């Protein structure tokens, strides 16, 4: 089953809690605190794998959890770190934040992306011993792991995309010039999933071609299969536009050509600017007048044009050679740059609550939803800091600090980030 879009939830492991413990040994009256620290929670890491070609697995498993860190123990024994969870996705998967739509990562190479960071382990009571407080009877809980909801989109990594109306010969062409084996039949939408094929030109020369399911009028608005698969031509470095010059299905070749280009513009204007080669197909069914008329229409616009008859491989090698020559002058396959998640989206779940406790003169704020904000915010940036303060105010945290008697200059600690309170 080919699936190219999925929505999942992930949760990194929580950090283990620090331990409250005191050294006990024969003949030692007061051994002091020896509570160990909690272990760090496991991360969730996305790994691009060349051998995977679909997001089908994510239709059946939609939640992913990394292991929590273990709690600390006495005798200064720290808890074990939680195991990371590796999530394998196809190359070309774009990971977006479900709330804002921001691109977080483009898995276009065999690389890793730490999607959710595990929480830090809490300190054991041994950390809190001072000359004036020699027997602290408290420790810190571990930090919660990050929690995200993602949209995964598979966008094929292909150098050349084949576009055109259904049943114009795209599948036959890719089967002739590559090792791809698409289903070929004389009816519309024989191809219902994109098909990739490697076109080899020599020992160290090749490129990837994608047969995109046929487009029809209204594809950009969802008609036919085109809406589902137009995203797969967005990465293509160039397009081969195949047109039935014989009008064998009662359509006008020029109107076909213009209609497909119109769909590209509606879907993505940048895609419509992608370099094209036009291939006139089904020339064995066309009259000489039809062939010459369409050829003149395309060449007068300065667009490279080739006539092909894929079933007998006529003109296909010339077309492939021209595509390779054009690719040599074009930039590499497009990658989507990571975007910054809006702070408003990160603070969306602030209604989930919080807890403020005062320990040894420090006000500790616990709120799971603040973890992502702290990890994604640049608190050295003035605007980012201002928004962070507005979040504290609108969530009620500042009011609770005032209710507990906080004074100017007192220290506030939010998951390791400390600052002095200023009214």
C-alpha positions as CSV (number, residue, x, y, z in Angstrom):
1,X,0.0,0.0,0.0
2,X,1.4,3.4,-1.0
3,X,0.8,6.1,1.7
4,X,2.4,9.5,1.3
5,X,0.9,11.4,4.2
6,X,0.5,10.5,7.9
7,X,-0.1,12.2,11.3
8,X,1.5,10.9,14.4
9,X,2.2,11.8,18.0
10,X,5.6,11.4,19.7
11,X,6.7,11.6,23.3
12,X,10.3,11.6,24.5
13,X,11.1,9.9,27.8
14,X,10.8,11.7,31.1
15,X,13.9,12.2,33.1
16,X,14.2,10.0,36.2
17,X,13.7,11.5,39.7
18,X,16.6,12.2,42.0
19,X,16.8,10.1,45.1
20,X,16.7,11.1,48.8
21,X,19.1,8.9,50.6
22,X,21.6,9.1,53.5
23,X,24.8,7.1,53.8
24,X,24.4,4.3,56.4
25,X,27.5,2.3,57.5
26,X,28.6,0.6,60.7
27,X,30.7,2.8,62.9
28,X,29.8,5.9,60.9
29,X,27.3,8.0,62.8
30,X,26.4,10.5,60.2
31,X,27.4,9.6,56.6
32,X,25.6,12.5,54.9
33,X,23.3,12.6,51.8
34,X,24.1,10.2,49.0
35,X,21.0,10.3,46.8
36,X,21.9,9.7,43.1
37,X,20.6,11.7,40.1
38,X,17.9,10.4,37.8
39,X,18.8,9.3,34.3
40,X,18.0,11.3,31.2
41,X,14.9,10.3,29.2
42,X,15.3,8.8,25.8
43,X,15.2,10.9,22.7
44,X,13.0,10.2,19.6
45,X,15.1,10.3,16.5
46,X,14.0,10.1,12.9
47,X,16.2,8.2,10.5
48,X,15.9,8.3,6.7
49,X,16.2,4.9,5.2
50,X,16.7,4.3,1.4
51,X,14.9,0.9,1.6
52,X,11.5,2.3,2.6
53,X,9.2,3.7,-0.1
54,X,6.0,4.5,1.7
55,X,4.6,5.8,5.0
56,X,2.1,2.9,5.3
57,X,3.5,1.8,8.7
58,X,2.3,5.1,10.2
59,X,-1.3,4.3,9.3
60,X,-1.3,1.5,11.9
61,X,1.0,2.9,14.6
62,X,0.4,6.6,15.3
63,X,2.0,7.0,18.8
64,X,5.7,6.7,19.6
65,X,7.2,6.8,23.1
66,X,10.8,6.8,24.1
67,X,11.9,5.1,27.4
68,X,11.9,7.1,30.6
69,X,15.1,7.6,32.5
70,X,15.4,5.5,35.7
71,X,15.2,7.1,39.2
72,X,18.4,7.7,41.1
73,X,19.3,5.4,44.1
74,X,21.2,5.6,47.3
75,X,25.0,5.3,47.5
76,X,25.4,7.9,44.8
77,X,24.0,5.6,42.1
78,X,22.6,7.5,39.2
79,X,19.6,6.2,37.2
80,X,20.1,4.6,33.8
81,X,19.5,6.8,30.7
82,X,16.3,5.9,28.9
83,X,16.8,4.2,25.5
84,X,16.3,6.4,22.4
85,X,13.6,5.4,20.0
86,X,14.6,5.4,16.3
87,X,11.7,6.0,13.8
88,X,12.6,5.0,10.3
89,X,11.0,7.0,7.4
90,X,11.6,7.0,3.6
91,X,14.1,9.4,2.1
92,X,12.2,12.5,1.0
93,X,9.9,12.7,4.1
94,X,9.2,16.2,5.2
95,X,8.3,16.5,8.9
96,X,5.9,19.4,9.9
97,X,4.6,20.6,13.2
98,X,0.9,19.7,13.1
99,X,-0.3,22.8,14.8
100,X,1.6,25.5,12.8
101,X,2.5,23.6,9.6
102,X,6.2,24.7,10.0
103,X,8.8,22.5,8.4
104,X,11.0,21.0,11.2
105,X,13.1,18.6,9.0
106,X,13.6,17.4,5.5
107,X,14.8,13.8,5.5
108,X,16.3,13.9,2.1
109,X,19.5,12.0,2.9
110,X,20.7,9.2,5.2
111,X,20.7,11.4,8.2
112,X,19.1,11.7,11.7
113,X,16.8,14.3,13.2
114,X,16.3,14.5,16.9
115,X,12.6,15.2,16.9
116,X,11.9,15.2,20.7
117,X,14.5,15.5,23.4
118,X,14.3,13.5,26.5
119,X,13.9,15.2,29.8
120,X,17.0,15.8,32.0
121,X,17.2,13.7,35.1
122,X,16.5,15.3,38.5
123,X,19.2,15.9,41.1
124,X,19.5,13.7,44.1
125,X,19.7,15.2,47.6
126,X,23.5,14.9,47.5
127,X,23.5,18.0,45.2
128,X,21.7,20.1,47.7
129,X,24.1,19.7,50.6
130,X,25.8,22.9,51.9
131,X,27.8,23.8,55.0
132,X,24.6,25.1,56.6
133,X,22.2,22.4,55.2
134,X,24.0,19.1,55.8
135,X,21.0,16.8,55.6
136,X,18.7,17.9,52.8
137,X,15.6,15.8,52.7
138,X,14.5,16.7,49.3
139,X,15.5,16.0,45.7
140,X,14.3,17.1,42.3
141,X,12.0,15.3,39.9
142,X,13.1,14.7,36.4
143,X,12.1,17.0,33.5
144,X,9.3,15.8,31.2
145,X,10.3,14.8,27.7
146,X,9.2,16.8,24.7
147,X,5.8,15.9,23.2
148,X,4.9,16.7,19.6
149,X,2.3,16.0,17.0
150,X,3.7,15.8,13.5
151,X,2.5,15.6,9.9
152,X,4.7,13.4,7.7
153,X,4.7,14.1,4.0
154,X,6.6,11.9,1.5
155,X,7.9,14.0,-1.4
156,X,9.7,11.9,-3.9
157,X,13.4,12.5,-4.7
158,X,13.5,12.5,-8.5
159,X,15.5,14.5,-11.0
160,X,12.9,14.3,-13.7
161,X,9.1,14.2,-13.4
162,X,6.9,12.9,-16.1
163,X,3.6,14.9,-16.3
164,X,0.7,14.8,-18.7
165,X,-2.9,13.6,-19.0
166,X,-3.7,10.0,-18.3
167,X,-3.0,7.4,-20.9
168,X,-0.5,9.5,-22.9
169,X,2.4,7.1,-22.6
170,X,4.3,8.1,-19.4
171,X,4.3,4.6,-17.9
172,X,5.5,3.1,-21.2
173,X,8.3,5.6,-21.5
174,X,9.7,5.0,-18.0
175,X,9.5,1.2,-18.6
176,X,11.5,1.6,-21.8
177,X,14.3,3.9,-20.5
178,X,14.7,2.4,-17.0
179,X,14.2,-0.8,-15.0
180,X,10.9,0.4,-13.6
181,X,8.0,-2.0,-14.1
182,X,4.8,0.1,-13.9
183,X,1.4,-1.3,-14.7
184,X,0.6,-0.4,-18.3
185,X,-2.9,-0.6,-19.8
186,X,-5.0,1.4,-22.2
187,X,-7.3,3.1,-19.7
188,X,-7.2,6.1,-17.5
189,X,-5.4,6.1,-14.1
190,X,-3.6,2.8,-14.7
191,X,-0.8,4.4,-12.7
192,X,-2.3,5.1,-9.2
193,X,1.0,5.6,-7.4
194,X,4.2,7.4,-8.4
195,X,6.8,5.1,-10.0
196,X,10.5,5.8,-9.8
197,X,13.1,4.5,-12.3
198,X,16.8,5.0,-12.6
199,X,17.8,6.0,-16.1
200,X,21.4,4.8,-16.8
201,X,23.5,6.6,-19.4
202,X,26.9,5.1,-18.7
203,X,29.0,3.5,-15.9
204,X,28.8,6.6,-13.7
205,X,26.0,8.6,-15.3
206,X,22.4,8.2,-14.3
207,X,19.4,10.1,-13.1
208,X,16.1,9.3,-11.4
209,X,12.8,9.7,-13.3
210,X,9.4,9.7,-11.7
211,X,6.1,8.7,-13.4
212,X,3.5,10.8,-11.8
213,X,-0.2,9.6,-12.0
214,X,-2.0,11.4,-14.7
215,X,-3.3,14.9,-14.2
216,X,-6.7,16.2,-15.4
217,X,-8.4,19.6,-15.4
218,X,-9.1,20.6,-11.8
219,X,-6.3,18.4,-10.4
220,X,-4.9,21.2,-8.2
221,X,-8.4,21.5,-6.6
222,X,-8.6,17.7,-6.0
223,X,-10.0,16.3,-9.2
224,X,-8.8,12.9,-10.3
225,X,-5.5,11.6,-8.7
226,X,-3.5,14.6,-9.5
227,X,-4.2,16.5,-6.2
228,X,-2.8,13.6,-4.2
229,X,0.5,13.4,-6.1
230,X,1.3,16.9,-7.4
231,X,3.5,17.3,-4.3
232,X,5.8,14.6,-5.7
233,X,6.9,16.8,-8.6
234,X,7.8,19.8,-6.4
235,X,11.3,18.5,-5.9
236,X,12.0,17.6,-9.5
237,X,14.8,19.5,-11.2
238,X,13.0,19.4,-14.5
239,X,9.8,18.1,-16.1
240,X,9.1,16.1,-19.2
241,X,5.6,17.0,-20.4
242,X,4.2,14.2,-22.5
243,X,1.3,15.1,-24.9
244,X,-0.8,12.9,-27.1
245,X,-0.2,14.7,-30.5
246,X,-2.7,12.5,-32.2
247,X,-5.6,13.6,-30.0
248,X,-6.5,9.9,-29.9
249,X,-9.1,10.4,-27.1
250,X,-10.8,13.4,-28.8
251,X,-8.8,16.1,-27.0
252,X,-6.8,18.9,-28.5
253,X,-3.0,18.5,-27.9
254,X,-2.5,22.2,-27.5
255,X,-5.4,22.5,-25.0
256,X,-3.9,19.5,-23.1
257,X,-0.5,21.1,-22.9
258,X,-1.9,24.5,-21.7
259,X,-4.3,22.8,-19.2
260,X,-1.5,20.8,-17.5
261,X,0.6,23.9,-17.2
262,X,-2.4,25.8,-15.7
263,X,-2.7,23.1,-13.0
264,X,0.9,23.5,-12.1
265,X,0.5,27.2,-11.7
266,X,-2.6,26.8,-9.5
267,X,-0.8,24.3,-7.3
268,X,2.6,26.0,-7.1
269,X,3.8,28.9,-9.2
270,X,7.4,28.0,-8.6
271,X,6.7,24.5,-10.0
272,X,5.3,26.0,-13.2
273,X,8.7,27.7,-13.7
274,X,10.5,24.4,-13.6
275,X,12.4,23.7,-16.9
276,X,10.4,21.5,-19.3
277,X,11.0,19.4,-22.3
278,X,7.9,18.6,-24.3
279,X,7.6,15.1,-25.8
280,X,5.0,14.5,-28.5
281,X,3.7,10.9,-28.0
282,X,1.6,8.5,-30.1
283,X,3.1,9.9,-33.3
284,X,2.2,6.6,-35.0
285,X,-1.5,7.5,-34.7
286,X,-1.0,11.2,-35.7
287,X,-1.2,12.7,-39.2
288,X,1.8,14.6,-40.6
289,X,-0.3,17.8,-40.3
290,X,-1.0,17.2,-36.6
291,X,2.6,16.5,-35.8
292,X,4.0,19.6,-37.6
293,X,1.3,21.9,-36.2
294,X,2.0,20.9,-32.6
295,X,5.8,20.9,-33.1
296,X,5.6,24.5,-34.4
297,X,3.4,25.5,-31.5
298,X,6.0,24.3,-28.9
299,X,9.2,25.3,-30.7
300,X,7.9,28.8,-31.4
301,X,7.9,29.2,-27.6
302,X,11.5,28.2,-27.3
303,X,10.8,25.0,-25.5
304,X,12.8,21.8,-26.4
305,X,10.6,19.4,-28.3
306,X,11.0,15.7,-29.2
307,X,8.7,13.2,-30.8
308,X,8.6,9.7,-29.3
309,X,6.8,6.4,-29.8
310,X,7.7,4.6,-26.5
311,X,6.3,1.1,-27.4
312,X,9.0,0.8,-30.1
313,X,11.6,3.1,-28.3
314,X,11.5,5.6,-31.2
315,X,13.0,8.9,-30.1
316,X,13.4,7.8,-26.5
317,X,17.2,7.8,-26.4
318,X,17.3,11.3,-27.9
319,X,14.8,12.5,-25.2
320,X,16.9,10.9,-22.4
321,X,20.1,12.5,-23.7
322,X,18.5,15.9,-23.9
323,X,17.2,15.5,-20.3
324,X,20.7,14.6,-19.1
325,X,22.2,17.6,-20.8
326,X,19.7,19.9,-19.2
327,X,20.2,18.3,-15.7
328,X,23.9,19.0,-15.9
329,X,23.2,22.7,-15.9
330,X,20.6,22.7,-13.1
331,X,20.9,22.9,-9.3
332,X,20.5,19.8,-7.2
333,X,17.2,18.5,-6.0
334,X,15.3,20.9,-3.8
335,X,15.4,20.6,-0.1
336,X,12.9,22.2,2.3
337,X,14.7,24.4,4.9
338,X,13.7,24.1,8.5
339,X,11.3,26.8,9.8
340,X,10.9,28.3,13.2
341,X,7.8,27.1,15.0
342,X,5.7,30.1,16.1
343,X,5.8,30.8,19.8
344,X,2.0,30.9,19.7
345,X,1.8,27.3,18.6
346,X,4.3,26.2,21.3
347,X,2.2,27.8,24.0
348,X,-1.1,26.3,22.7
349,X,-1.4,23.8,25.6
350,X,-0.7,26.2,28.4
351,X,-4.2,25.5,29.8
352,X,-2.8,22.1,30.9
353,X,-1.8,23.6,34.2
354,X,1.4,24.1,36.2
355,X,2.8,23.8,39.8
356,X,4.9,26.3,41.7
357,X,6.9,25.2,44.7
358,X,9.4,27.1,46.9
359,X,12.5,25.2,48.0
360,X,15.4,26.9,49.8
361,X,14.4,30.3,48.6
362,X,14.0,29.3,44.9
363,X,10.7,29.2,43.2
364,X,10.4,26.1,40.9
365,X,7.8,26.1,38.1
366,X,6.7,22.7,36.7
367,X,4.6,22.6,33.5
368,X,5.1,20.1,30.8
369,X,3.9,22.4,28.1
370,X,6.8,24.9,28.9
371,X,9.5,22.4,27.9
372,X,9.1,22.9,24.2
373,X,9.0,26.7,24.6
374,X,12.2,26.7,26.6
375,X,14.0,24.3,24.2
376,X,12.9,26.2,21.1
377,X,13.2,29.8,22.4
378,X,16.3,32.0,22.1
379,X,16.0,33.7,25.5
380,X,18.9,36.0,24.6
381,X,16.7,37.5,21.9
382,X,14.7,40.4,23.2
383,X,11.5,39.6,21.2
384,X,11.7,36.0,22.2
385,X,12.1,36.9,25.8
386,X,9.2,39.3,25.7
387,X,6.9,36.6,24.3
388,X,8.1,34.2,27.0
389,X,7.2,36.7,29.7
390,X,3.7,37.2,28.1
391,X,3.2,33.4,28.2
392,X,4.1,33.3,31.9
393,X,1.6,36.1,32.5
394,X,-1.3,34.8,30.4
395,X,-1.0,31.3,31.8
396,X,-1.3,32.5,35.4
397,X,2.2,31.6,36.5
398,X,3.2,35.1,37.5
399,X,0.0,35.5,39.5
400,X,0.8,32.3,41.4
401,X,4.4,33.5,42.1
402,X,2.9,36.7,43.6
403,X,0.4,34.7,45.7
404,X,3.3,32.7,47.1
405,X,5.0,35.9,48.2
406,X,7.8,36.3,45.6
407,X,9.9,39.5,45.9
408,X,12.0,41.4,43.5
409,X,15.4,39.7,43.1
410,X,14.1,36.2,44.1
411,X,15.1,33.4,41.8
412,X,12.7,31.5,39.6
413,X,13.8,28.1,38.1
414,X,11.9,26.7,35.1
415,X,13.5,23.3,34.2
416,X,17.0,24.6,34.8
417,X,16.5,28.0,33.3
418,X,16.9,30.5,36.1
419,X,16.2,34.2,36.3
420,X,15.6,36.9,38.9
421,X,12.1,38.0,39.4
422,X,11.4,41.7,38.3
423,X,7.9,43.0,39.0
